[in-house]
Amino acid sequence: MKEEIIKILQNKNKALSIEELDRLLQHQNLDEYRELEDTLQEMCDVYTLYRSNKDRYMLFDRGPLKKGILRVNRKGFGFVECEDEEDVYIPIANMNGALHNDLVVAEVLGRKENNKLEGRILKVLDRKLSTVVGEFFLRKDGIGTIDLDEEKLKMSIEIEPDMIHGAVDGHKVVVKLLGLIEKNRYRGEVVKIIGHRDDPGVDILSIVYKYEIEDQFSDEVKEQLKTIPEEVSPEAKVGRRDLTKEQIFTIDGADTKDIDDAISIQILENGNYQLGVHIADVSYYVKEGTPLDVSAMDRGTSVYLVDRVIPMLPHQLSNGICSLNEGVDRLAISCVMEFDHNAKMVDYEIFESVIRSKKKMTYQAVNSILEDNIVPEGYEPFEKDLRLMADLASILRKAKIKRGYLDFDVDEPKIIVDEKCHPIDIVIRERGIGENLIEVFMIAANECIASHIFYMELPFIYRVHEYPKEENIREFLDYIGTLGYQYYGNLKDVRPKTIQGLLEFLKDKKEFKILSSLLLRNMKKAVYKPENLGHYGLASPCYTHFTSPIRRYPDTTVHRLLRTYLFNNDLRPETIRHWEEKLPFVAEHSSMKERSSINCERDVEDMKMAEYMEDHIGEEFTGMISGVTNFGLFIQLDNLVEGLCRLADMKDFFHFEEATMSVVGEKTKMKYSLGNRVLIKVVSVSKDEGMIDFQILKKLDDEDSNVKGTKNKQRKNFEEDII
């Protein structure tokens, strides 16, 4: 009945009474009417429907109520982020006790003078906040208090003496919320002492625990590890194709220990390329429902921080039996594809295998061969294969670009730390032919796997990236229009080729790096779903994640599905039903854990960038204005560190021109706009807040740049992982 009600309300596109719904449903008796009453109430309780004060029903997202995540500003106000809808501004007075990151229902009250929706919080649907992180202090009355790391949480916590559990002043702790005392005052209990705030690495662990990321494995997992072998047993090889004599090797960063992909290549008699992508068979050791599997699903992903990796799987697996280490037998799932010289896949095989990597290669060494024609010692037997791979990767990449693949070319920082985790340098992460080669090959394998299962019409988990909103792209074009950049592409159908053309149009502009990043933020985020919605950024009609099962749970799930459907040929109705019920949860949970890990990684980077700049207070750097607001200019340095120059601290009185998103000095008439190069001095730094203050010393170019408004906040330059 629920589906019928939704369909009727969608078609009518207006609010209906229960009598009207009953008539349209063609009910014949009182029992059906009562069932309708119960169903409508149930749908209102879960906010699928909205019931007006005139007892009429409409779809929730078409009424005055909005459901979304509350994001609170440090100043106390916030915005409710509604999926695929405009955000709703919530003043401090309308918070109604809601906290940062709560899932809430907001009532829209109207529009502010700036045309933004304004509302009030009616109800907290889900308070995911169960623990908080902060610095412990003991009051004179013996009650513990917490200076919270998350300033957006407008709450105070009191800890009774018997709930302190050994914490002392200066300890960073994790506190469990026990209950509400009164408005925004909570009782708490110390459940973990992370360490003293001045101990090396405690600053990073505090952020890790803020996102509730586990850095230790349970006793049940440790017990199961005792059953995991250190070497591949003869029994495990039975029924698998033996590829141990094949020239298969890996290419990774020099410090990589969890190696889950290996590659091979041949030229066939017909002249075609045969590419092998061999992925560690994690699901063979991590059986569904075991402690290892439950732990991996809960974590969702490995978290890569500046000085450590918090793995999804224990090191015994991630660095041991599952890692495709050089010179040892390993279990794999192989996807072997045949491509012609036009990048067309003419054949493929997916099968269980045993491989033995012949070489653990590094990107640096591979790039030395392919870019500089210098062959490092030990790489001589592999030079021919590497050059064949480079040729094939070039062919595949050109085909991707032809179909609309989007390359935002956004730089990423790499923070170098010493043995005490103190940052000593920040450099730009380099991407050469080797990195691009692996990316192209992994995308090819992911597409091959996804397409195979899609056409079998079986339950599966896809990596999807939906089309951006047309209005977002139009706003971006308005934004760059004030720079004098008029792009006349057809936006009636926002296809990847259109955005690709826009990126190409901007490529030679001096502000390209910043504009590319801004455009990227107008894209939707890639997520996991049990439905195939295509992948916009890759211009791919069908895509999944198959190639990193050591560090991503969706990939492990894909391997498990391949074993179920292809290798065990288990297509029983109960098996299909099991995965139909389970995959929606796996997809949603994995997307959520991915978001948490990305936010954790960024917070750590922001903090370490600020800590790095603490050592350079008073020094001068060059950078580019990356954002303009009514309170200051954001400036991104050449090492990707970003800081704020506040208008209130500038020598002249600067007016903010909203029409062009520029600031102009009242006396000097000096104008600063997005893209201007400037010389700055580092004035002050707050490591805890990740905030850096600059002073502009000099404008380094004479060309004015004007740009229309956008949302700006203290941030580092980042790229959403849309792949």
N, C-alpha and C positions, 0 to 999 in steps of 0.2 A: 504493500500500500504506500509506503514512503516514496518509492520511486514514482508512483502514479501522481502523488500529491505534488512532488517537485516538478514533474513534467507539466501538469496543469498550470501551476503558478508561473512557470517559465513562459508558457504559450500565451497566457492571459496578460502577463506583465502588469498585474495590478493586485491589490489586496482583495481577498475574498472571505466571506463569512463561512462558518461551518456548514450552514444550510446550503450555500452555493456549492461548496466543495462536495457535500453529500450528494447533491443532485448531479453534478458532473461525473461523480464516481459511479452513478447509477445504482446506488444502494437500494435494497428492497425492504429492509426490516430494521427494527430497533436495535438489534444486536450489532449490526454493521455500523449503525450510527454511533453506538457507544464505543466500538472499536476505533472509529475515526476520532472520537474525542480523546481517547487514550493516546493514539498515535500522534495527534497534533500536540498534546501536552509533552510527550516524550521528545518530539522534534524541537519544541521550544526550549526544553530543559538543556539540550545539547547545542542550542543556538544555531540550528539549521533553519528554523523559522522564527519570525518576530510577530508577536501578537500585539496589535495596537490597542489603545484605550477604548476603541469602539468595537473591540472583539472581532477584528478582521486580521487575516493571516497573510503574510507575505514572506518571500525568501529573505533570510536574515541580511544578506549582503545588499539587498535593495531597500532596506529600511533605514531609519536614522541611527541605528546601532552598528558599531564596527567592532570586529574582533581582531586582536593583534598583540604583538609584543611591545611592552612599554620600555622605551629607552629614555633614561633620565639624564639630563644635563647636570654638570657639577653645581650649577646655580639653583637647581631644584625643580625647574620645569622639565617637561618631557614631550615626547612624540610617541604616538601609538603607530607602529609600523604594520600596515594592513597589506596582506599579500595581493599584488597586482592592483592596488588602489592607492589613492592619495593618503599620505600620513596625516594624522590628526594631532594638532597641537594641544597640549594639556598644561594649563597654568598651575602654579604651585597650589593655589587654593582649591583646585579641582582634582587633586591626586587621590583623595579619599583613602589614604593609607596604603596605596599601591607602591610597590618597590621596583627598582630597576630590574628588567628582564622578566617581570611577571607577564603571564598571559591574561589579558584583561578584556572586558567589554566596555567600550566607551560610547557615550551618547554624543552625537554631533549637535552642537548648539547653533552653529552658523559659521560665517566667515569673518575673519578679522579684516582690518583695513588693508592689509597686504594680500588679501584674497586667500589666505591660508585657512583651512578648516580648523575650527576650535571646538573642543569638547570637554567632557568631564568623565572620570572613571566611575562606572556604576558598580562593577563587580570584578573581583580577582578570580579568574577561572582556575588558574594553576600557578602556584608559587613554587617554582622549581628550586628556589633558594632553600637549602636545608643546612648548609654550612657556610661560614664566612672565614676569611683570613685577615689577620692583622697583627699589630704589635701589642703585647700584653702589658698592662700596668696595674699595680695593686694600690687601691685607695687606702686612706688612713683607717677607714672603718672595716678593712679586711675584705671588701668586695672587689673582685677583679673587673677591669674594664678593658675594652679593645679599641685601639686606634685603627680603624678599618683601612685596608689597602684600597678598597674600591670606594672612592669618594662619592660616587653616584648613589650609593646606598645611604639614604637619609634615615639612619636608625642608630640607636644606642643599645649596648648589650651589657648586662650586669651578670657577674658570675659569683655564685655563693662559694664560700671557702672550701666546701667539700666537693666542688665541681672544678677546682683549679688544677688539680692533679700534677703538682710540681712546677707549674709555670712561674717564672719570675720576671721582673721588669726587664724589658729588652728582648724577650723571647718572641719570635714570630710563631704564631699558633694557628691551628684550625679549630674553630669553635662551632659546635652543633647548636642550632636554635632549638630551645626547649618549649618556648611558648611566649605569648604576648602578655606583657604586664599592663601596658596601656599604649595609647597611640605611639607607634614607632619606638617603643621601649620593650626589649625582649630579655628573657632569661636565657642563659647559655651554659654550655659545658665544654671545657677544653678536651678535645678528643685526640689531638696530636700536637706535639711540640716539634716544630720544623727545625729550630736551632736559633742561636742568637743572631740578631739582625746584622751584626758585623762579621759573622762567619762566612768564608768564601762559599758561594753557590746557594746560600740561603735565599738571596734575593730572587733567583730564578725559581727555586722550589716553591716560594710563596706564590708566584704567578701560576705555577703548575697546579697547586692545590686550590687556587681560586677558581680554576676551571674544572675542579673535581676530576683531575686526571690522575689515575693511580700509577705510582712509580714502583710499587712492590707487587709481587705475585702471591696469591693465597697459598695456604698450606696444602689445599687440595690439588692445586696446579703443581706444586713442588713434588707432591707424592706421585702424580701421574708422570712427571718427568723421569722418574726412576724406570719407567717401562719403555722409554724412548731410546732406541739404539744409537750408538755413535757412528756406526757404519751401515751401509745398505746391505741387508741380508740377502742371501740367495733366493729365499722365498719371495721377497718383495719384487724381484726381477721377473718372476714367472709371468708370461703372457705379454710382456712389454717388448717393444722393438729395441734391439741393441744398437745404439748409436755411439758406443764408446770409442770406436775406431775413427769416427768422423772428425773432421777438423772444425770443432766447435769451440768458441771462446767467449769471454765476457768483456765488456767495456764499461767501466764505472769511474767514479771519483777515486783519487788515490787513497782516501781514508775510509772507503766503503767496506763494510764487513758483512752486511746482509745482502747477498747477491742473489736476485731472484730471476734474472733473465740472461740467456745466452743466445748467440746467433751463429748461423752458418750460411754459406753461399756456394752455389755451383752454377756453371753454364751448361745447360742441357744440349743434347745433340741437335735439337731444333733451333738453337741459338737463344732460347729464353733463359731468364734468370730463375733459379730455384732458391728461394729464401727460406731458411729455417729459423723460427723463433721458438726457443725451448724455455719453458717457464717451470720453476721449481714446483713440484707436486706437494704442496703443503697439506692439502686435504687428505692425503694418504695417511699422514701422521696425526692430523687434528680431526678426529672423528666427530660427527655431529652429536651434540648433547653432552660431550665429555667436559670436564673442568677446563681443559685447554681451550675448547671451542667456546664455552660460555664466557670465559675471560676475554678471548679475542673479540667476540661479538660486542661485549660490553665496552671495550676500549675503542673498537672500530677502526683505529689507525695508529701507526707509530707517529710520535711527535718529535720533530727534528729541531733542536734548540742550538744556540750558538756553541755550546760546549759539551753537549751530550745528546743521546737519542733515548727517548723513553719508548721501548719497543712494544709492538702489539703482541709479540710472541717472546717467550724467554730466550735468552741468548743460546741455550743449548739447541734450539731449533733455528732461530733467525740467523745466527752466525755459524751454526754447526750443521746438523744433518739435512736441513732444508736449503742451506746456502750453497750455490753452485761454485764451490771452491775449486781451484786449479788442481788437477791431477788425481781427483777422487771421484768414484762413481756416485751419481746422484739420480734420484727419481725425478722425472719431468713429465709435463704434458707438452707435446710438440705440435706446433701449427706450421706446416710446411706448405708454402705457397709458390705457384709458378706465375711469373709475370712476363708479358712480352715487352717489346721495346717502346710500346705506347702506354705502359703502366697498367695495362688491362690484366686482371687476374684471370687466367684461363683454367686453372685447376688448383686444388688444395687438398690437404689431408690433415685430420686432427686425430692424434693417437697418443697412448701412453708410451713412455720411452725411458731408457736408461742412458745417461750421457756422462762424459768425462771431459770437463773443460781442459783444453790444451794450454790456455794462457789467460791469466788475470791481467787484462790490459787496463791502462788508465787513459782518460780523455787527453791528458797532456801529451802522452807518447803517440797516441793515434793522430792527434792534430799535428804533431811534429812531422809525421809521415805525409799526411794528406794536404797540409798547408805549406810546409817548408821543405818537403822532399828530403828530410833527414830521418834515417831509420835507426832508432835506438837499438842498442845491443839486445839480442833475444827476440826481436820482432821480425827478423829477416824472413823466416818461413811463412809469415802471415801477410807480407806486404801485398802480394797479388790479390788475396781475398779482400783485404781492406780497400784496395783501389776498385775492385769489382763492386763492393758494397757502396762505395762513394758514388759510383756511376748509377747504380740502381736507386739509391736514395735521392739523387738529383732528378731522375726521371719521375719517381713517385711524388717528390715535392712539387715539381712543375705541374703535375696532374692535379694535386691538391689545390694549388693556387688557381688553376684554371676553373675548378668547380666552385671556388669562393672561399677557400681557407683563409682565416683572418690571422694576420701576424701583427700584433700590437707593438712588438719590439720594445717592451718596457724593461728597463734595467732593474736588476735586483742587487741589494747590498750583501756583502759577505763580511761579517764582523770577526776579526782575528782577536783571540783572547790569550792571555798568558796562563801559567799553571794555577793561578789564583782566580781565574775567570775574570780578570780585569781586561777590558778592551784596549788593545794597543794599536789597532789600525782598522780602517774600514775601506774595502775595495769593491769595485764593481765585479759581480760574478760574470766570468767570461763564458761565452758559448761559441764553440767552434764547429767545424764540420763533423767531428766525432759526436758531439752532443746532439746535433740536428739529425745525424744518421740514426742514432738509437731512437729518437723521438718518432721519426717517420716510420721505422720498422715496427715499433710498438703500436702505433696507430693502425697500421695495416693489419696486424694480428688481431687487435681488438675489434676492428670492423668485420673481419672474416668470421670470428667466433660469434659475434652478435647476429650477423646476417644468417648464419647457419641455423641457429636455434630459433630465430624469428620466423623463418620460413617453415619450420617444423610446427609452429603455432603451439609452443609449450610455455609454461610459466618461466619467467626469466627476470633478471635484474639488469636494467640498462642505465647507462650514463647519459643523461639527457641535458640539453641546453636549449631552452626555448627562445623563440623570436623576441627581440626587444620591442618595447612599445614604440609605435610610430611617433607619438608626441614627445617622447624622450629624445629621439634622434632629431626631431625638428627643433627642440629647445637647444640642443647642442649646435645645430647649424645657425640658429639665431646668435648663439654665444660667440661663434667664430666670425659671424658676419660683421661684428663691430671691429674686428681686426682688419677688415677689408678682404676677408677670404670668403668669396661667394661660391658655394658649391651647388651645382644645378642637377645633381643626380635625381632620378625618379624614386620618390619615397612612398609612393602609393602601395608598393609591395616591398617591405624592408627585407629584401633577400640578402644573404651573405655577400653576393657580388656587389651590391650597392655599398655596403659598409667597406668592403675591400677597396672599391673605387675611392671612397672618402679618405681612407688611410693613405692610399697612394697619392691623392691630391695634397695631403698635409705633409708628406714625407720630407719635402725640401724646405719646410718652414722652420724658422729658428726655434719656435716653441713646440716642435713636434713631440718631444718626449712628454711634455706636460699635457698637451692636447690629446695625445694617444691615451694617456692614463685617465684623463677626464672622460673620454669616449668609452673607455673600458668600463667605467663605473655606471654608464648608462645601459650596459648589457645586464641581462638576468644572470643569476649564478647557476652554474652547472650543479645538478643534484642527481641522486639515484632514485629511480622509479621502476615499478614492475611493468610499466607500459612503455612502448617505444615511441618517443616523441621526437626523435632525431636529435642531432647535435649541431646547433647553429654555428658555433665558433669554428668547428671543423668542416662545416658544410657537408656533414655526413648524414645520410638517411637512417643509419642504424649503427649504434655504438655501445660498447660496454667497457668495463675494466677487467681485464684478464691477466695482465702482465706483471702485477706486483702483489702476489698473495702473501708474501712475508710481512708486508707493511699495511695492507688494506683488506679489511674483512669482506667487502663486496667481491674482490677478486677471488678470495678463498671460496666464497659462495658460488661463483661462476664455475670454478674447478669442480666443486661438489656436484653441481648440476650437470656438467659434462660427463662426469663419471656415472651419474644416475641414468642419464638419457642415452648417451652414446656407447659407453664402455660396458655398462651393466644391462643396457637395454630394458630398463625398468620404466615402463610407461603405463603401469597399472592405474586405474582410476583413483585409488586411495593415495598413490604417490603424487599424482597431479594435484589432487585436492590439498594435500599437505603443503605443497609449495605455493599454491594459490593463496592459502591462508597465511603462510609465514613470510613470503617475500615483501608484502607491503610494509610490515614492521621492520624487516632488515633494511629496506631501502630508506625509510624515514629515519630510523635510528642512526644508520651510517652517515646520512647527510648531516644530521645534527652533531655527531661526534667529529666529523670532518670540520664543520664550522668552528667548533670549540677549539680544535687543535690549531687551526689557522689563526684564530684570535689569540691563542696562547703564544704561538710563535711570534706574532706581530708585537704583542705587548712586551715580550722579552727583547725583541730587536729595538723597540722604542726606548726601553729602559737602558739597554747597553749603549745605544747611540748617545743618549743623554750623559751616561757615565763617561763615555769617551770624550765628549765635549767639555766635561768638567775639568779635564786636564788642559783645555785650550782656551779657558776664559781669558779675555783680553787680546786674543790673537785674531788676525784678519784672514778672511776667506772670500772667494768669489762664488757667486751663485746666481740663480734665476728666480724671479718672482713667480711663485706657483699658485698663489691665491690672493684675492683682494677682498677685504671685508670692510664694514664700517668701523671696525676697531683696530685694524692693522693689516700688515702685509705678511703673507707666508712666503718664506724664501727657502728654496731647495739648493743646497750646496752641491758641488760637483761630485762629492762622495755619497750623495743621496740623503744626507742628514737634512732635516727640515726644521726651521725655527720660525719664530714670530717677531716681527718688528711692530711694536704697538704705536698707533698714531699718537697716543697721549704722551709718548716719550720722545717724539720727533721734535726738532727745534722749531720748525714752522708749525702753524696751525693748518692741518690738512683737511680738506673737504672730501667726503666720499661721494663720488658721482655714480649713482646706481645705474643710470642709463648705459654707461660705458664700463662700469665696474673698474673705475680708476680712482686715484686720490690725487688732489691738486693742492699745492701749497698756496695759502692765502697771500703771502708776501712775495715769495720767490717764484710763484707760478710753476714750480717744479712738478712734473707729472710722473706718476709711477703706475704702470699697468702690467698685466700678466705678460710674461715673456721677457721683461726688461732684465738685462744683466746688471748686477750690482756688486759692489765691494762692501762687505759687512764686518763688524767686530762682534765677537761673542761676549755678551754682557753678563748673563746669569743662566744657571741651569738647575732644574729640579729633577734629580734622577728618579725619585719615587713617583712623580707625576709624568715623567717622560716629556717634560716641557723645556724648551730652549728659547731664550730671548736673545735677539740680535739688535744691533744698531746699524743702520745704513750709513756708510761713510761716503759713498760715491756711486753715481749712476755711470755704468761703463759703456752704455750705448746711447746715441742721440735719438734713435728712432722710437717714437712713442707707440705704445701698444694699448689699445682699448678693447675691453671685452665685457660682455653682459654678464649678469649675476649667475652664480651657482652656489651650492652649499659648500662651505669651506669649514674646516676644523683643524685643530692641531693633529697632524698626521705625518706619517712617512710615505714616501712614494711606494705604492705597492701594486701588484697585479693580482687580480682574482684568478684563482686556478680554474680556468674554464675548460680545461682538458680533462 
